[in-house]
């Protein structure tokens, strides 16, 4: 009991600092710095234009082609919630532009809820002691989640819903109740109505459903109960989940996987001229010249792996720092790269795992493989620097954390597990230190 009590205290301390880092990032980052696809107020384009559209009384069932207005192809939930928040802020007498800046309160809330859900998932997977702490450190101090806390697009809300769906899938596996399966549906629908890439987690969830059904097929009563649950799940999730995409496809011919990059014939970010080998392994003229991501010119980033690592630490931002802090940023990037490389075989090994935790490991494995497969496809389908951003696969922080947790749990007394824990602790301290440093040094944006 003392050990469990200590764990709760440790997790509480990590959560406190994780929340503090997110809050700090929001407070020291100007509203328009480090954002994605916002454009400007009054433009009628981008995420800000989408929010203003609802603020001005726009309808969900719209009569214009969403492909003609930048970012309006996204499902509307995030922008509806943001418009409601701005309207409430305006009601309190807040100036118009300041009310939009306060949208970071929502994104901060989404990031904090995601952190809590991550912790519950790790506990649901059975991690304790150092395995739990190391895995949770990765969730608490991953720089991407600081960035999400300050970003007022739909990335953070989407990840929150995806994480909730993962949690309740695991809980449904433990207890196959109608309440749990409908909560999976609720989180899935929230994610799908926020950003359509939520669909990527549905194959892994379906695998859990199928596994439980096959395992209990001979139990007539349980089989009947499961089939009723699946029917209810499908009746709620399928029509509501497809409604937005089907409407836009029928009315405007918008493809189900539409992205604005599909309309861009030429872009200064284009990296389509590089070969397959260069995109995967190339290091010449670009990837290693600058710490932050380079979007244009002769030395723009084109290597998928290097760009992925850069954006996982700094997003797409240009850093202005020097001296000791810049050296620490380099070390953070290197340690982050080592952990990322180590996480790949750790997660892939879950695909051939057996034993008592077979289902959980295969579930995490499928989440990772499907997410990465679609990400790589996206990078080549739309070969631009921004297409390689880590924010598109932020869920892999969870899969990597879980894989490390299992490794530490199964090799707890071995040097390799202790070294991994030490590396995660070093990474966490570097993440905290570097982002506190970024808060007191100028940044270019």
N, C-alpha and C positions, 0 to 999 in steps of 0.2 A: 504494500500500500504506500509505503514511503517513496518507492521508486515511481509509482504512478503519480503521486503528488508532486514529486520533483519534475516529472515530465510536463505536467500541467503548468507549473511555474515557468519552466524553460520555454514552452510554446507560447505562453502569455507574454514573456519578455520579447521573444522574436516577433510576435504579432504587433506589439506596441511599437517596436522600432521599424517594422515594415510599414505600418500606417504612418509613422512620423516621416519616413523617407518620402512616401507618396505625397503627404501634405506639404512637406518642404519643397518638393519639386513644383507643385502647383503654385505655391506662394512666391517662389523666386523666379518663375518663368513667366514672361509677359504673355498676354492672352493670344496674340497672333504668332508667337514664336513656336516652332516645332510642331506645327499642325499639318494635317493632310487634307488637301482638296477642299478647303473652306471657301476660297475666293474672297469676296468682300461683301459687306452688308449693302443691300440695295441692288445688287447685280442680278438677282434672280437665278443665279447659278451656284453650284457647289453645295456643300452641306449647309452653309449659312443661308443660301437662297432657299433651300428645301425647308429649313426651319421657318423662315419668314413666310413661305408659301402657306404653311399651316397656321402661322400666327395671324395671317390676313384672311383666314377663313377658307383656305383651300380644302378640297375634298379628297378622301382616299381614293374613291372611284373617279379618277381624273379623265378629262376629255382631250388631253394632249399627249403626244408621243414622248415618253420619258427619255428616249434616246436623244432627243433634241435639246435637252436641258441637263447640263453637266451634273452628275451624281444623282439625278432623279430616278435612275434605274433601280436604286436600292429600295427594298421594302421600307415601309414608312414608320415602324414603331419607334426607333430611336429619335427620329425627327419630331414625331408627335409628342413624345415625352419632353423633349427639349423645348418645343413650342409652349407646352403647358407650363413648364418651369419659368420660361421667360415671361409669359403672360402674368403669372403669379408675382414675379419680381417687379414687373411694371405696375401692377396693382398696388404694391407697397411703396411706389413712388421712386423706384430706382431709375436712373437715366437709361435710355435705350441701349447704348453701346455697353454700358456697365452691366446691364442685365444679361447680355450675351456672354460677357466675361465670366459671370457667375455660373454659367453652364459647367464650368470646371468642377463645381460642387457635385454635380451629378456624376461626372466621369470619375471623380475621386471616390464617390460612394460605390460605383460599380467595381472599381479596382479593389477596394477594401472587402467587399462582399466576395469577390473572386478569391482573394487570399484566404478568407475564412472557409470557403468551400473547398479550396485546395487542401487545407489542413484536415477537413472532415473526410475527404477522399483518402488521404494517406492513412488516417486512422482506420478507415473502413477496410483498407488493404492489409491491416494487421501489423503495421510498423510500430515498433516501440524503441525506446532508448536512442542510441546513436543513429540507427537507421531512420527513425522518424525525424529526429532533429536535423540531420544532414539534408534529407529530402525537403523538409519544410524551409530550411535556409534558402534553398534554390528558388522556391516559390516566393518567399518574402522579399528577397533582395535582387531578383532579376531586374536589370535596368528597364527592360521592355514594359514592366508593369508600373514603373515610375512614369514612363512616357504615356502609357494608357491613362493614368490618373489625370494627366493634363490635357489629353486629346479629346476634343469635343465632337469627333466623328463617331461612327458606330462600332469601332473595333472593340472597345472595352465592354460595352453592353453585350455584344455578340459572344465574347469569351465568357462572360459571366453566365449567360444562359447555357452555353455548351458545357461548362464546368458543372452546373447544376444537373444537367441531363446525365452526365457521367456519374455523379454521386448517386442519383436515384436509380440508375441502372444497377449499380452495385448493391444498393439497398433492396431493390426488387429481387435480385438474385438470392439474397439472404432470406427475404420474406416476400413471396409472390402474392401480393395483395393488390386489389383494384386501386386503392389509394396511391400506392407507390408507382404503378404503371401509368396512372393518369398524371402524376407529377412529372414523370419522364416526358409525357406528351406536352404538358404545359411548358416545361423548359425548352423542349425542342421547338415548339411553335413560337415561343418568344425569340429564340435565336433565328429561326427562319424568317420571321417577320422583321428582324433587325438586319440580317445579312445572310444571303442565300448559301454561303459556304458552310453554314451549319449542317447542311445535308451530308457533309463529309463524315460525320460521326454516326450516321444512321446504319451503315453496314455493320459496324462493331456492335451496336446495340441489338441489331437483328440477330447477330451471332449468339449473343447471350440468350435471347428469346428462344432461338432454335435449340440451343444446347439444353436448356431447362426442359423444353417440350420433349425432346428425344429421350432425355434421361428419365423422364417420368411418364413415358407413353403408356406403360403397362398399368399404371395406377388410373383406373377409369374415372374416379371422382376428381382427382387432381387434373387429369388431362382435360376434362370438361371445363373445369374452372379456368385453366390456362387459356383454352380456346375462346372462352367468353371474354377474358381480359384482352386477348389479342384483337378480338373483334371490336371491342370498345375503343382500344388504342387506335386501331386503323380508322374507325368511323370518325374519330375526333381529329386525328393528326393528318391523314391523307388529304381530305378536301380542304381543310383550313391551311395546311402547309403549301398546297399547290395553287391556292386561289390567286395569289398575286401574280405568279409567273404565268398561269394559264390565261388570266385576263389580258395581260400585256402581250402575250403571244397571239391571242385571237384578235384583239383590237388593233394592235400596232405592228405585229410581226416581230416583236422583240425576242431574240433567242433566249432559251432558258439559262444559258451560261454567258449572257452578254456582259461585256466590260467596255468602258470607253476607249480602251486601247485598240479595240477592234476597228474603230473609226479613224484611227490615226495612221495615215500613210507615211508621214515623215515626222521624225522627232529627233531633237538633238541628243536625246537619251538613248537612241536606238543602238543596240549592240548585235543586230542580226547579221552583220558582216563577219563576225568572228566564227570560227569553226567550232564543232562540237568539242574537240579536244581543248581548245582555248577556253571555252565557256566552263569546262569542268576542271582543267588543270593549269591553264595559262597564268603566268605571273609577270610577263614582260609588259612594260609600258602601261602602268596603271595600278593594278591591285595593291602593290606594296609601297607605292610612292607617298601616299597620304594615309593618316590614321582614320580620318573620316571619309565618308563615301563621296566619290567624285562623279558628277552627273554628266558633265559636258567636256568638250575639248579632246585633245589627243590622249589624255591620260585618264579617261573615265573608267570606272569599274565595269568589268565585263565577266569576271570570274564569279560564278554563282556561290561557291563555298566561301570565298573571301568576303564578298558583299553580304552574305548571310551573317557572317561573324561580326562584321562592322555594324550592321544595322541592329544586331541583337544587343549591342553594347551602347550605341549612340543614336539609334534610329537613323534618320536621313539628314542629320544636322551637321553643320560645320562648327567645329570647336575652336574657341579662342582661349588658349591657356598656355602655360609655359613652366619652365623649371621643374621642381619636384612633382607638381601635380601632373604635368604632361608625361613625365616618366612613369608615374603611377598608372596613368591611363594606358600606356603601352603595356605595362605588366598585366593590368586587368584584361586587356584584349588577348594577350598571350594565354593567361590562365583560363579565360573563357573559352578560347579555342581548344585548349587541352581537354577541358571538361566536355565540350561539344563532341570532339573526336572520340573520347572514351564512351560517351553515351550511345553512340551508334551501335557498336557491337553488343553493348549491355542490353539495349532494347531489342535488337534483332535476336539475341539469344532466347528471349522470352517466347519466340515463335515455336521453339522446339522443346520448351519446358514441359514437364509432367508433374505428377504428384498432386498433393492436396490443393495447391493454388493454381492448377492448370487453367481454369476458366478466367481468373483474374489476370493472369499473365498473357493469355491469348487475347483477351479484351484490350489490354494496353498495347500489345503488339499490333493489333489491327488498327487501333486509333493512330498509331505512329506511321505505319506503312501506307495507309490510305492517304493521310494528310501529306506525307512527303511525296507520294506518287503524283498527286494532283498539283502540288507546288512546283515540282520539276517540270511537269507538263505545261503549267502556266508560264514558267520562265522561258520556255522555248516557243510556246505559242505566241506570246507577246514579249519579244526580246528587247526589253527596255530596262534601264538601271532600276527604276522604281518597282518593277515587277519582282525583284529579288528580295524585297524587304522582309525581314524576319517577322513582322507583325502578322503576316498572312499565315504563319504556322506557330503562333504563340502557344497553342495547345501542347506543342511538343515539350515545353518546359515541364508539364505534368508527366508526360510519358517518360522523359529522361529522369525526372526526380524519382518516379516509381521504380524504374530500372536500377538506379543507384541504391535506392532503399532496399530492394531485394538482395542486391549484391552484398551490401554491408550486413544485412541480417543473416545471410547464409555463410559469410566468411568473417564473422565479427572479430575473431581473435587473430586473424591473419594480418600480416603487414600490409597487404594490398588494400584491405578494407580500411585500416587505420590511416593509410596514406591518402585514400580518397576522402575520408572525413576531414583530414587536415587541409587538403586542397580546397574543399568546399568552404571551410571556415576562412581560409585566406582569401578566396574569391569574394566571400560576403563582406569581409572587412575592406577589401579594395573597392567593391561596389559602393559601400557606404561612404568611404573616404573620398572617392572620385566625384560622386554626385553632390556631396557637400561642397567639395572644391569648385565644381561647376557653378554652384550657387553664389560663389563670392568672386568669380572671375567673369569677364565679359564673354559673350557668346555672339556669334555672327548669325545664328538662326538655323 
